[in-house]
Amino acid sequence: MSLANSVLAVNNDLPIRTDAPVHSGKVRSVYWLSDADSKRLITEKGYNIPSDTPLAIMVISDRISAFDCIWHGEGGMKGVPGKGAALNTISNHWFKLFKENGLADSHILDIPHPFVWIVQKAQPVMIEAICRQYITGSMWRAYSKGEREFCGIKLPEGLQKDRKLPELLQTPSTKGILKGIPGVPEADDVNITRKNIEENFTDFNFKSKDDIALYEKLLTEGFNVISNELAKIDQIFVDTKFEFGYVKDKQGNDKLIYMDEVGTPDSSRIWDGEQYRAGNVVENSKEGFRQLLLNYFPDPDILLNKERMAEREALARDNALPESVLMNVSKTYIAIAEKITGEKINLSADPKAEIISILKEQYNLID
């Protein structure tokens, strides 16, 4: 099996029947189904949602994004073998556990293939909901420079790098560029306070002020469910990002749900417990890849400084990383997915052909 062939790098060219342009993000592509196909699948598959709900096919890829760039490797490797399947498998595991614990639903209705979700249309809350249990990353960088207020939260003196915080902190940032909100810069991914959200809750797409407390509750509960489960396999849930949105229930009422992905190595930092107790930070997440890039290139400021984005994009475009680097990332993702779920991740020789076959034969979505 050729490594390059086993990677699903391009996921926006599948012959899925759709009337709308394919939306392609850093890792996932979204195919909006026609009204007729959406209605048909809701009836045929018995999805418990209103019959006029728009549906989409969401296809993950093996692409790897870090510092807002897509990276590639030698030998035509445009991604990381097994990464997409690992991410989806982990998210599916946590979403199922959330439901079992009575937290909230997700946007996922069906999982036809390890790379594919069938999702219902959700109206996203325009917040990257970040939860932190340890001080590291951007929070530590700011703290070490003397900053003591983070998203409106006052931090005590004397905190130490990579140590547990006195309490679980929620440090939200903007999802996308939001305009006209007093005190909030018009830029993606800027830190915001709870006061910003309360005073402008409709700008963040909340249906009511009360839903701010609900999102905070779901964020804390979701974090704790994952943290407790990871502790059972001696892994530390350091920090994570959740996203929320609204969908309609069967009766047509709005309900707040989890969306995007949860508790994955892409959206979270996960540390090995045994190594941490021995004084080492061993990343079982994308943070390991980020650190490698910072050490790999002579001028790490290019990767950290948003004002040098053009140089950063050139770095990602012009540098094929060693195959060993991407294979190490592959090992990290597959190992943590198998640890979390207790199931083996099988690499497909040709994921694209498998997806097309299943969507044609079982869902009638390929002409």
N, C-alpha and C positions, 0 to 999 in steps of 0.2 A: 504494500500500500504506500503510495507516494504521500509524504507528509503534506506537501503543498495541496494535493487533491483532497485530503481529508479535512482541510480547513475550509469552513464556509465563510469566505471573506466578503463576497458580493451577494447581498440578500435582497436587492431591490429589483431584480430582473426575472422573478418567477412568473410563470404565465397564469397567475391567479386572476380570475374574472373580476374586474373592478371598473367603475366609471370615473374614479377620481385619481389624481396623480398619487404615486406611491410616496409616502413620507419616510425619509431615511434619516435616522439619528446617528449618533456616534456608533451605537452597537446594534440597535433594532431597526427594522423597517416595518411600516404599517400599511396594510392594504385594506382600504375601506370597501366593504361589500355593497352591492346594489341593494336597494330597498327590498326587491323581490327575493334575492338570495338571503338577506337577513331574516325576513319573515319566514321563509321556507325552513331555514335551519332552526329558528326558535321553535317552530311547530314540530319538525322532524326529530329534533334532539331533545325536546322537552325542557328547554332552558326556562328557568322560573323568573321571567322578566316580561315587561309589556311587549306585545307583539310588534309594536312599531319601533322598537329600540334598534338604532344602527349598530351593526357588528363590524369588527375588523379582524383580519388575520395579522398577528404580530409574529414576525420571524426574527429570531435572534441570530447574531453572527458570532464568529470567533475573533472579530477585530479587537484590538486592544488600544484603548484610549488612555492617555495620561497627560496631565498638564494641557488639557483641551486640544490634543493632537492625536492622530492615529499613527501608530508605529508599525514598521514592517521588518522582516528579517531576510537573511541571505537565502538564496535558492528559491526565490519566488514565494516565500512564506508571507502571506498577507494577514496573518493572525496567529492565534495560539490554539493548537489542536486540543479539543475537549473543553475549551473555555465556555463556549455558548451552552453546551449541554450541562456543564457544571453549574453555571449561573441559574439556568431555568430550574434544574432539579432542586437546588437549595431554596430558591424562592417558593417553588411549589410546596416544599416541605413545611416552610414557616407559615405560608398562607393557610395550609390545612390545619396546622396547630393553632393558629389564631382563631379559626372558626370553631375548632373543638373546645377552645377555652372561652368561647362566647364573646370574642372581641368585636370583630367586624368582618364583613365580606371583602373580597378583592374584586378587581375588574375582570378576572379570568373566569370564563364559563366552561372551557373545554381545553384539553391538552392532546391534540391529535398525534404529536411527534415531539421528541425531546427538545427540538428547536422551535416549536410552534405553540402559540397560545391563540385561542379564539377569545376575544375580549368584547365587552360591551362599551359603548361610548360613554366616557365620563367627562365631567366638567372639572378640570383640575383646580385645586387650591394652589395659588401662585406662591407657594412657600416650599423651600427645601427644609424639611423638618429634621434638624440635626440634634442628636442626643449624645452626650459625652459622659463617660464614666471615669476616664483618666485624662490627665493633661498632657497632650502631645500635639504634634503637627502644628497647624496654624495658630491654635490657641497658645501653645508653648512659645512659639516664635514671638507672638505679640507680648506675652507675659514677660519673657526674658528681656524684652526691650523696655520694660517698665510699665506697660499698660496693665491696668487693674480693673477696667470695666469692659465687659464683653457682652454684647447684645443687651445692654442695660443691666447686666448682673455684675455686682461687685465681687471680685475675687480677693480672698485673704492674702496676706503676705506669707512668705515662707514655703510656697508650693514648690515641689521638685519635679523635674522632668520625668515623664513616663510613670508618675505615681498616681494612685487613686485619688479622685477629687473627694472633698468632704461630702458631697451629695451629687446625685445624677443631675446634670445640667441640660436644659434645652436651649440651643443657640441657633435660632432660625436665620435663614438668609433668603433672598429673593430668588424666585424661579423665573428666569427670563427678565427682560427689561420692563419695569413698571414705571409709568410716567405720571407726573403730577401728584405724587404723594409727598407731603411736606416732610423734610428731614431724611428722605430716602433717595440716595443718588440714583440717577437713571442708568443703571448698569446691571448686568446679570450677576447673580451670586454675591450680593452685598449683604453684610450683616444687618439685621433689624431687631428691634426690641418688641416686647409684648405690647407696649404702649402704641408703637407704630401700627401694629395689627389691630388693636382695639379701636383706635381712632379712625381707621380706614378699612374696616373689615370687608366692605363690599369691593374695594379695589383689589383685595387678595382673593376675591371670589367666594368668600364665606356667605352662606345664605342668611345666617343670623349671628348676632354677637355671642349667643350661647354656644355656638359650634366651635368657638375658639377653645373653650374649656374641654369640649369633647375631643377635638384633635389632640390637645395636650395629653388627655387621659389615654387615648389610643396609642399615642407615641410612647408614653411611659410604660403602659401595659405590654405593648409589642416588644419594646426593648427588654423588659424584664423576662418575658417568656423565652426570648432567644438567649438572653444572658444565662438564665437558669439551665436551659438545655445544653448550652455550650460548656457550662461548668461540669456537667456530667461526663464530658469527654476531655476534661482538663484543658479547655480553651477559654481564653478571656475575651469577652465582648467589650472592646475598648470604646468605640464610638461608631455611629452609623447615621445614615440619611434615609428617612422615609418620605414618601409622597402620598398625598391624599387627594381625593376627588369626590364628586357627587354623581350618583346614578339614580335612576328611578326604580322603585320596587314594583312588584306585580300590580299594586294598586295605584301606581303613578306618583307616589310620594318620594321626595328627595331623601336619600340616605348617604351618609358620609362613609367612604370605604378607603381601604389601602389600595394604592395603585403603583405602577412601575414595578420595581423589584424590592425585596426586603432581605436584610441580613446576609447579603452576598459579599464575596471578597472584592467586588467592584464598589459597593456602596458602604463598606464597613472596614474597620480595622479589627483584626482578630489575632491575638497573640497566643503563642504556645505557653500553657501554664507552667509546665515543668521547667522550661528554659527561663521563664520570667522569675521564678523563685530562685534560680541559680544566678540571677543578675543580668540575664541576656534578654533582649527583645528580638524574638523571632517572629516575623510577620507571616501569617497564613492568609494574606490578602494582597490586593494590588499595591498596597503601600510598599511592599518589598521591591516591586518593579519600579515604582517612583524613586525609591532610594538608590536603586541600581543606576537609573538614568542620571540622577544628580551626581553620582560618583564617576560615571562613565565619560561624561562630557567635561572638558576642562573649565568651562565657565557656567556653573550651575545657576547663576543669576538669570541667564536666558530663560530657564525653565520656571523660575519663581516670579519674574518681573513681568507683569501684564503689559507693560509699555514696550516690551521687546517681542511682541507676538509674531511679527514678521520673521525675525531671526529664528524663533522657536519653530515656526511652521517649516522653515527651510531645513532646520536640523532633522525634523521628523521625515521630511520628504527625501532628503539627500543621503541619509544614513541607514543602510540596511544593517540591523543588529545581528550579532552572531546567532546562528541557529540554537546554540546551547542556551542563550538567554531566554528565548521564547519557550524552549523545552523545559527550562526550570520553572517558568511561570505555569506552563501546562501541568507539571507535576504538583505544584502548590495547589492549583485550582481543583484538580481531580482528587487529590488526597483529602482536602478539606470537605469536598462534596461527599465523598465516600464515607468519611468519618461522621459527618452530620446525619446522613440519611441511612447509613448502614447498607447501602446498595452500591453495586459496581457501576461505574460509568463506562459504557462501551463506545469506543470511537467508531463512527461510521466511515466506510470507505468512500461513500458518495452521498452526503446528507441531502444535497439538492434533489437528486433523483428520487430519494425516499420520500421527501416532503411532497413532491409533485404527484407521485404515485398515490399516497394516502389521501391528499386533498381531492384527487380526481375520483378515486374509487369509493371512498367513504363519505365524501362531502359534496361531490359534484360541483367543484369550484374551478375546474380547469377545462377550458374549451378544447 
